[in-house]
Amino acid sequence: MQLLNSATSNASVNAHGQQQMQNPILKGCNSFLAKLAIVKASVSMLCGDNSLQTVGELTYGLLATPAYDLVAHHLNQDPACAALIRDRYIPSAHDLDTLLTLPPDSLGHIYAAQMKKAGFDPNLHAGMTAKSDAEYVELRLSQTHDLWHIVTGFDTSLISEIGLQAFHLPQFPYPLATMLVANSLISTTLREPDLLPKLLAAIAQGFQMGKTTKPLFAQKWEEGWEKPLTQWQMELNIQPTSATFA
């Protein structure tokens, strides 16, 4: 099961943007509702609900906390990441059929083939804007989530998804990733303890890979669709996982 895809936090980012425009009383109410959303989503996950809707609710709640501002601050220390955030870089819509005409080993072809197979819409973020740095960070991460799966080698099984979330953490203190990793550990301990060795192995591998890989947030993947996936991985010092955690 895939916890996230390029559609995960559309509603979350839009809702947070609307919240910033409201008066102090409504902001206070929304702050309470955001915390309630975090608790509700976390409890749902502990009970085995890993749906995109639940992850979206968790993201909405977290965007209202200082944790996301800290992420933006951290990323702004890197010049390449800061440039993306400053420019609110969002590329034009992806044409999957055009990408499929690229060489089979190219990032664009592999991405398009996987998106077609999964039935995902790659252009759900077209026309979206972000008012704050924190909103932009989540918008860009949501938009490129499927690309991160491809370049790291983590598939979309539940345990591999958590491995990818662990990958984020040495790169930057991503609050959604910390919550997903924590919830998965608690839920697996209580519900499926026999899966703990695989889950821990995926977390360890993702974390170690994230430590040695160059910053993925800084990449303008869409400007290098034609580049072979293996070249991307070599340039970014990615040792893609070949393990199967399903």
Phi, psi and omega in degrees: 000140181260122179288324187228155164208190186295351182262354196307310192246023176306305182296325181297314181293317179298316181296320180293322178297319178295322181299323183294339184271356187268165182286169185303323181294314179293326177297320178297318178296319181291327176297318177296316180295324179296317178295322177296322179296322178297314181295314181299313181295320181296317179296319178300318179294321178297334178270004175101005180269103179249030183290160178298326179297318180294317177297322177297320177296319178297317179298316179303314181296317183293328179298339180271002180258162178295345184301321181289327176295324178293324176299311180300318179298317180299311182294329180291350176283341178264124185303319182291318177294318181299323180295318178298316181294315180299317184275353184052050185299114172225116184288170177292170184301146179271133174257102185298323180296322177292318180297328180290347177276351178286164179306143184303335181268002182281154178301317182298316180295314181297317178298311182298318180298318181289322179294319178297314182298321181279345181077024181273148175267116183281355188244026180293342182265000182301128178084354180283150177230161178230129183278325182250163176299319181298318178297318180296318180303312181292322178299314181291320178296319179295319182295324186257006185305316181294328176293322178297322175302315185293313186286332180273339182089356177287125179280191186258017173292162185300314182292319177296325176300318179292326174301318178293322177299320178295329178301323182299324198295322174287341180282319176192155185282078187279112185296325178296320180294317180298320180292319181293319178295314181298314180297323181293322178295315180293312182299316181293321178300319184276327189254321184220064186300337178294342180271356183302318179301317179293318181297315180295323178295319179294318179297314180298317181293317179297316181297314180295320178297320180296330180290326187262350181272143175295159185303117180282331181299331185284351189277137171261076185306321187293345178267004179222037181304324186283347182289136179301142179304318181297328177291317175305312183297319180294315182295328182265003180060041178267127171258089189300141179290141175246002182284151174249118184255001183294000000 
